[in-house]
Amino acid sequence: MGGIDILLVTYNRPEYVRLSLPRLLDTATADTRVWVWHNGTDAETLAAVQAYRDRLHRFHHDPANPGLREPTNWLWREAGGDYLSKVDDDCLEQPGWLETLRRAHEQVPQFGVIGAWRFPEEDLDPELAARKLADYPHGHRLLRNHWVQGSGYLLKRAVLEQVGPLRPEESFTRWCLRTARAGWINGWYHPFIREDHMDDPRSPNTIYHTDADLRARPPLSARAVGASTIADWTEQMTHSARIVQAASLDLDDYYGWKLRRYNLGRRLRRALTGRAPW
C-alpha cells in the first residue's frame, strides 16, 4: 500500500481534539491515512472527532478506554504503510513535519524511530545536547537518544517487522530500546521539528492554568508522578527534558545489573521525596 499511516488516540478533552485533529489532517501528506481510536464515553470529545469523520481512513471507538498500547498495536497490525506514526490528542505538529521525517528516513536507511521535539526552548541545555548531536548523510542531524516520546514520531515499517509489536505491559520507551538493541538509530530530528505539547502548562494552548484545572482533569503522567500543582507539573516537564538530554547512549545501561541498580535508586528517591524522576 505504501505511504504513511498515522494514529490519533483521543480521550476526554474536546478542547484539545478540536485543535489536534484538524492540525493532523492539515499537515498530512497526500499519501497519508489518518486513523482515530477514541477511548471513553465523553460525548463532546466524540462529537469533535465525528466532525471530521469523512476525512478519516479508519475510526474505532472503545468505551472501555484500554489506554495506548492496544490502539498502537491495532494500527501496527492493520496498517499497510511504509511508515507508521502516532500523535496524541494533546499535541500539535509543526507544518512540514512528515515531509522532513520521511525524507530523512529515505536518505538514511539506519534511522529507526525519529521524531519531533516537544520541550520549550528554555528546557534545552546546549552543553548536554551537544554531546548527543550526530550528523548523517545528506545533511541530516539527530539529537540521538534510544527512545523518543510516543507522539510525533515516524518509524519505518522495517523496524516493526524486525522487532514486533508492543508486548504486554511494555511501554513505548522500552519498545524503542528494543529497536536500538536491534541496531536502529533513534532520536529527535535537528534542527528541531516542534511539537506543541498542550499538556505542558507553558503551552499557549494548554487547558491547565490553575492548580484546580490540573486537579480536575490531571494528565496520566501527572498522576503517575504525583504532580498536583501547576508548579510541580511544570517542574516535571523541565526535569523530563533534562533526563532525555542527559540519558546514556550506552545500551548496557538499560539492561541487566545496571538497570537493576538504577531502578533501586529510583525507588529510593520516590520513597524519600514522593516523586519519580521520570
HELIX and SHEET records of a PDB file:
HELIX    1   1 PRO A   14  THR A   27  1                                  14    
HELIX    2   2 ALA A   43  GLN A   50  1                                   8    
HELIX    3   3 ARG A   53  ARG A   55  5                                   3    
HELIX    4   4 ARG A   69  GLU A   78  1                                  10    
HELIX    5   5 TRP A   97  GLN A  107  1                                  11    
HELIX    6   6 GLU A  121  ASP A  123  5                                   3    
HELIX    7   7 PRO A  126  ALA A  130  1                                   5    
HELIX    8   8 PRO A  137  GLY A  139  5                                   3    
HELIX    9   9 ARG A  157  VAL A  163  1                                   7    
HELIX   10  10 PHE A  172  ARG A  181  1                                  10    
HELIX   11  11 ASP A  211  ALA A  216  1                                   6    
HELIX   12  12 LEU A  220  VAL A  225  1                                   6    
HELIX   13  13 ILE A  230  ALA A  246  1                                  17    
HELIX   14  14 LEU A  251  TYR A  254  5                                   4    
HELIX   15  15 GLY A  256  THR A  273  1                                  18    
SHEET    1   A 9 ARG A  58  ASP A  62  0                                        
SHEET    2   A 9 THR A  32  ASN A  39  1                                        
SHEET    3   A 9 ILE A   4  THR A  10  1                                        
SHEET    4   A 9 TYR A  83  ASP A  88  1                                        
SHEET    5   A 9 TYR A 153  LYS A 156 -1                                        
SHEET    6   A 9 PHE A 111  GLY A 115 -1                                        
SHEET    7   A 9 ILE A 185  TYR A 189  1                                        
SHEET    8   A 9 HIS A 140  ARG A 144 -1                                        
SHEET    9   A 9 LEU A 133  TYR A 136 -1                                        
SHEET    1   B 2 CYS A  91  GLU A  93  0                                        
SHEET    2   B 2 GLU A 195  HIS A 197 -1                                        
END                                                                             
